[in-house]
Amino acid sequence: MNDRRLIESFTNHRILVIGDVMLDEYLSGECSRISPEAPVPVLAVASSRLVLGGAANTAHNIVALGGQCVLVGATGGDDTGRALGDLVRSAGIEFAPVRHDRPTVRKVRVVGQQQQLLRLDYESAAPAGGTAGSQATALVDMIKSHLPGCSMLVISDYAKGLLTEAITQHVIQAAHEAGVRVVIDPRPQHGAFYTGCDYMTPNWKEALGLIGRTEQAPSAELVADVGRDIARRFDTNVLLTLGAKGITFFDKDGAEKFSEPAVAREVFDVSGAGDTVVAAFSLALAAGATERDAIALANRAAGIAVGKLGTATVSPAELLSSGSTPGRLIDRSQLGELSAWLRAQGKRIVTINGSFDLLHAGHVHILREARRQGDVLIVGLNSDQSVRRYKGDGRPYVPEADRAELLLGLRDVDYVHVFDEDVPMPFIEQVKPHVHVNGAEYGENCVEAPLVKSLGARLHLIDRLPGLSTSSLADRIAGKTQTA
């Protein structure tokens, strides 16, 4: 199943999420001076934003990716709980709240110049004893009532008072009896709760805590040892998330099956990235992906999430246009959606087109100069048929799939679209770039110029490197010219 069909099928699947919900607030503004009262920065607050946190962020990521979600979580009878409930429902999540006598958890992050300065936590200081007695029985019964029709169960444990070992074990057993797999985002202090689940998704610090090891750097040997220990101790598959080192997967026997390298281009904020991994992985598994493909998709989703400020979700369009070649090789139906999303992010879009046959230094030069004109470079690549029509039956030398792969291997190229037309105007029309780039030899009156002007875009011409062309390179390879 390709990425598009897999992600489109998310709408057919319902995930049950249970765990500790919380409300995240972001106070943002300018921080340009030190207080005269104390040596601390002064933030001139410009905006306040409320978002879903904890298990609620996992649920939000599921619906943002196109899935359906039922969320079971505990709130107090307070303003924070009511605000959280309103946000959950407005996000399209079915909410089954559990009332308890602890205040609803609220975390306030103070951000100046895109940098987090301080976090304020509003929560009970008393140890979380977990739900007990008749309330525990009612909670388990509620969860059981929601299992029919759900493809997966996610337990998002933040150790804030909802879950006990007995409740967690009852829920795992009930899910398995219903034929539903269980994914757990764990907390080290609750390790005994999770035995027998299908998948656990600890980060490195949590993984060490689950098996009682002191914190140390994740060498390859230590990662293998820790992953194997967790898998065997808890009888579960393990997705060990390692930040910049990606994700490593271990089966229930403790065998290290494969690793996925991190794919984030820029890490801006890691808040909630683990929730994104759990959401994307669970949905992909539910939709029929293999474990390897589900983890690859989750890894790409995390790479998008950490490039955003604060607790954030990931959309299907972002996921489709991320990651390796299949995600960045954009078809015609995706171009408009991709362009709209990039514009919404405030990105300046640059386009260029050509056959890029026998990729050489001259191509790299013009692509590098094109990328400097904006934030994102989308290359329109002539298909094999298109190249053949204007360059003859002997061309292209390199098939379009290979040419696209080579382009996407260059750091300056963000996306590639292969088009069959003889001219690039339909491609440009769909993208509506801010800047379109062409070789200087075509001049201001090139065939694209009227369309570029009508779109309010700028035409930018670049001088090519002298003596470099695909034809001359092909002649040299064929021995038709002398080399120095």
N, C-alpha and C positions, 0 to 999 in steps of 0.2 A: 504494500500500500504506500503510495507516495505521500509526501507531506501535506499537499493540499487536500487530498481525500481524507486523510487521517484527521486533520484539524477540522475540516468541515463536518466530520461525523461526531465531533464532541457534543453537538447539540442533541444527540440521541441518548446521551448518558447522564445519569443522575448519581451524584456522589453524596454520601452522608458524612458530614464532618462533626465530630464532637470534641470539645476541649475548652480551654480557658480563653474567653473573649476579652478584649480590651479596646479602649478608645485612645487613639493616638492624635495628639494635637501638635501642629507646627506653627510656631510664632516666628515670622521672618521679617527681616528689615535690614537697615544699614547700621553698621557698627564702625564708627570712625573716630571715637574719642574715649578717653578713660574718665571714669567718674571722679569728681573732686572729693567725694565722700570716702572712697576706698579704692585701692588699686585694682579695679575691675572694669571691663568694657561696658559701655552704655549702648544698648540696642534701641534704635528708633523703630518701633514696631510698625510695619507697613501692611501686614496681612496675617490672618489667622486661618488655619485650615484643619478641619477634622477629618480623619480617615480611620478605617477599620484596622485593628491590630490583633495580634495573636491568632487564635483559631479563626476569628472573623476575617483576617487578611487571607488566610488559606481559602476560605469559602469565597471571598471576593475575587481571588485569582481564578478560581474554577469558573465562575459565571463570566468573568471578563474574557476568558478563553473560549467562551461559547457553551460551556457545560451547564447542567442544572445542579442545584445544590440545596440540601437541607442542613441547617446548622443548629446544633444543640449546644447551648452554652449558658452559664450562670451569670446573672446580673443582680445587683442590689436594687432596692426600691429608691433610687436616687436619680438626680438630673442626668448624671453621666450615663446611667443605664438606659434611661429613656432616649437620650440622644443617640446612643449606640444602636438601640432597637430601630430607631427611625432610619439611620444610615444603612443598616443591614437590609431592611425591607426596600428602601429606595434603590439599592444595588441589584435587586431582583433575586435575593436569596430568601428562601423559605425559612423562617426563624421559629424555633421551638425553644423559647427561653425557660430556664430553670431559675426560680427565685431563691436566693440565699441571703443570710444576714450579714455578709461581708460587703463592703463598698465595691462598686464596679471599678475595675482597675483603669486608671487613666495615666498616660505618659505624655508629658509636655516637653517637646524639644525646641530649644531656642536656637535659631539659625541666623547668622549674619554673614553677608557676602558668600552665600552658598556653603558656609562652614558651620557645622554643629558646635555650639558653644557650651551648652548645658542641657541636661535632661532632668526634669522634675517628675518623680513618681508619686502618684496618689493611690495608695493601697494600704490594706491593713498590715500592721507590723506583726500581728500575731501569727504563729506558725499555721500553715494551712493543713487542717486535719482531714479534709476531704468530706464528701457527702456521705452521710451515714444513716442507718436505721430505715424507717419507712420511706424517707426521701430518696435513699439510695435505691430501694426496690422500685419506686416510682420512676426514677431516672432510667434504670435498666429496662423497665417495661416500655417507656417512651421510645428508647432507642430501638428496641425490638420492633415496635410498631412502624418505624420508618424504614426498616431494612428491606421489605418487599419493594421491588422496583428500583432499588439502588444497585449500581454496578460495582461500587467500591465503598469501603469504610475507611475514613481517615481519622486518626486520633491525634489531635494537636495538643500536646501536654506542655503547659508552661508552669506547672506546679503552683497554681494559684488557688487551689481549694476544691475543684470539682471532682477530680478522680481519686479513687482509692485502688489498691491492688485487687480487691474483690470485685469492684465494679468493672475494672478494665478486663479482668479475666472472664467475667460473665459476658461482657460485650464481645470479646474475641471469639468465645465459644459460640455465642448466638450468631455471629456473622458467618462463621464456618458452617454451622448447621444450615444457614440460608444460602450457602454457596457463594458468599461474598468475601473477597480477599481484603485483608487489613493492612494498611500502611500506617506506621507510627512515627511521628516527629517527637523524639524522646527528650526527657530531662534526666540527667545522671542519677539524681536522688531517688528516682522512681524506677530504677532499672528492673527491680523484681516484678513490676507490674506487667512487663511486656512479653514474657516468655510465650512462645508459640505463635506470635504474629507472623504475617507473611513477609513484611518488609519493614526495616528500620532505616531512618535517614539522619543519622547523627553527623554533626560537623566534627572537626578534629578535637576540639576541646571537650565536647560532649562524649565523644567516643572514649577518650582517655578516662573521663569521669565514670563512665558506665562500668569499666573494668578495674577501677581503683588505681590507675597509674598517675604518676606525677606528670605535669605538663612538660613537653619537650617537642622539638621540631620534627615534622613528619618526613623522615627519610624513607626511601623506598622499602627498605627492610622492615622498618618499624610500622609503616602503613600496612604491609602484608601481615605482620604479626598481630596488630591490633584488630584489623578487619576479621581475620580468622578467629581470634578469641571471642569477639562479639557474636559472630555467626553461630559458633558452636555453643556458647554459653546460653544464648537466648533462642536457639533453634529457629533462626530466621535468616532471610536474605538481607544483605547490608548494602545500602548506598552510602558510602563514606564520602561526604563532601569536604573538599580540601582547599577551598578558596581559589587562590591563583594556580593551584596544582590540579584543579578540576574535580572529577568524581571517579572513584574506584568502586567496582561492584564485586561483591563476594556472595557465593551461593550458600545454602544452609550448611553445607559440609565444610565451609571455610575456604573453599578454593577461590582464588582471585581470578575472576573470569575475564575482565577487561577494564580499561580506564578510558575516560573521556577528558581530554585537555580542556582547560578553561577557555571560553571564547569571548569574554568581555574585551572590547577595545579600550574602554576607559572605565575604571571603577570610581564611582562618584559617592555611593552610599550603599552599604551592605544591609541596611535595615530591611528585614522581611524577605531577603533573598531565599532563605530556607523554605519559607511558606510557598514561594513561587515554584521551587523545585518539587515540593510535595504535590502541589496542585497539578502541574503539567505532567508529572510522572504518572499520577493516579488516573488522570483523564486519558492519557495515551494508552495505558494498560487496559483500561475499560473499553477503549475503542478498538482493541485488538492488536496493538503494536507489540513487538517482541520487547523483552527487557532491555536489550541493547538500544533499540530504536527509541523506546520510551525515555531512557536515560539521556540519550543524545538530545532529544527534544527538550527535556527538562533542563539540561545543561545550557542550551541556547536561551531558554526563557530566563534563567538566572543571569546570564550575561547581559540581557536587556535590562533586567530589574536593577542591577547594581549600577547601571549608567544613569539612573534617575535619582532625584532627591527624595529621601524619605521612603516610608512604606508605600509601595507602588504595585500596580498590576501590569499585566502584559496582554496585549490584544492579539487576535489571530493574525492580523495584517503584519504586526511587528514580528511575530514568530515566523510567518511565511517568508519574510524578507530578511531573515537573519541567518547566521550560521554559515555552513559550508555552501558549496556551489548550488545544490538544489534549492536552498532558501534564498540565495541572492541572484539566481537566474530567474528573471521576472518575465512572465508571459503577458500577453496584451491585456488580459482581463484584470491583471493585478496592477498595471501601471498607474491608473488613475487613483486607486486606493492608496498605493505607496506614496505618490506625490502629495496627496491630501494630508497623509499622516506626517510626512516630512515637513510640510509647511506649518502644520499645527505645532510642531516642535521648534518652529522658528529657524529651520535650516534653509540655507541658500543652495538651490539645486543647480547643478551644471550638467549639460548634456554634450556629448560628442558622438559622432558616428563614423563607421568605416568598416572595412573587411578585416583589418589587422591580421593579415595572412603572413606566415613566417615572422612572428613577432621579433622585433629587433630594437636596437638602441634608439632609433628615430621615433618609433612608436612610444617607447617609455618616456622620451623627452616631451612629446606633445601631450601625453596623458598626465604627466607630472605638472606641466604648466596649466592644463585644464583644471586639475584638482585645486590649484592655488586660487582659482577664481571663485570658490565657494566652499561649502561644507560637505557636500555630497556629490559624487560624480557617478552619473548613470551613462553607460556606454550602449549606444545602439549598434548592434553587430549585424552586418549583412549576412543572411543565410547562405548556404552553399548554392542554392538555386539563384539567388539574387546576384551573387558574385559571378556565377557562370554566365549570366545574361550580359553583364557589362564588361567582363574581362576575358571571356572565351572559355571553350570547353576544357582547357588545361588547368583551370583555376576553380576553386582555391587549392593550394598545395596541402593545406591543413583543414580537416573537417570542422564544421561549425562547433560541435561539442567540445573538441579539443581547443579550438580558438577561445571559446568562452571560458574554459577551465584555466587556460594560461592567463587571460585577462584578470580573472578573479584571484589569481595568485599574486597580483601586484598590489602593493599597499595603497596605491592611489585610486584604485577602482573599487567602488562600493557595490554597484549593481550592474548587471548586463541584461539587455533585452535583445533577442534575435528576431529580426524582422525579414519578411519575404519580399517586401516591395522594392522597387528599383530606387526609390527616393525615401529619405528619412522623415518626410513631413508627418505621416500618421503617428510615428513614434514621438516626435516633438509635440504634436497636438495633444497627445495623451498626457505627457509629463508636464507640459507647460513650465519649462525651466525659467530660472531667473537669468541664466547665461547659457548661450549655445556657442560652442567652440568649433572652429574650422581651421584648416590650413590656410596660411596667408596667400598661397598661390591662387586660391579660388576668389579672393577679393570680397569687397563689401556687397557685390551684386550676385553672390552665390545663390543657388537655387532655394536655399532655406531662408534667405534674408527676409522676404515679404512676410512669411509666417512668423518668424522670430519677432519682427517689428510689431505685427498685429497683436501678439501676446504680451506686449509691453516688456519683452526681454531684451537683453543686450547681446549683440553678436561680437564675439571676441576672436580675433585672428592671431594665429601663432606661426612664426617662421619655423619651417622644418630644418632639421640638421642636414647640411649639404652632403651629397654623395651617398645618402642612405635611402634605399627603397627596397621593397620586396622583390621587384624584378631584377635589380642589380645583384641582390643577395642570391637569388635563384640562379642567375647566370654564373656567379662565382662558384656556387656549389656544383653546377654542371661542368665547370672547367672552361666556360666560354670566354672568360677574361683572365688576365694575369693578376696574381696577387703579389703583394710586395714581399 
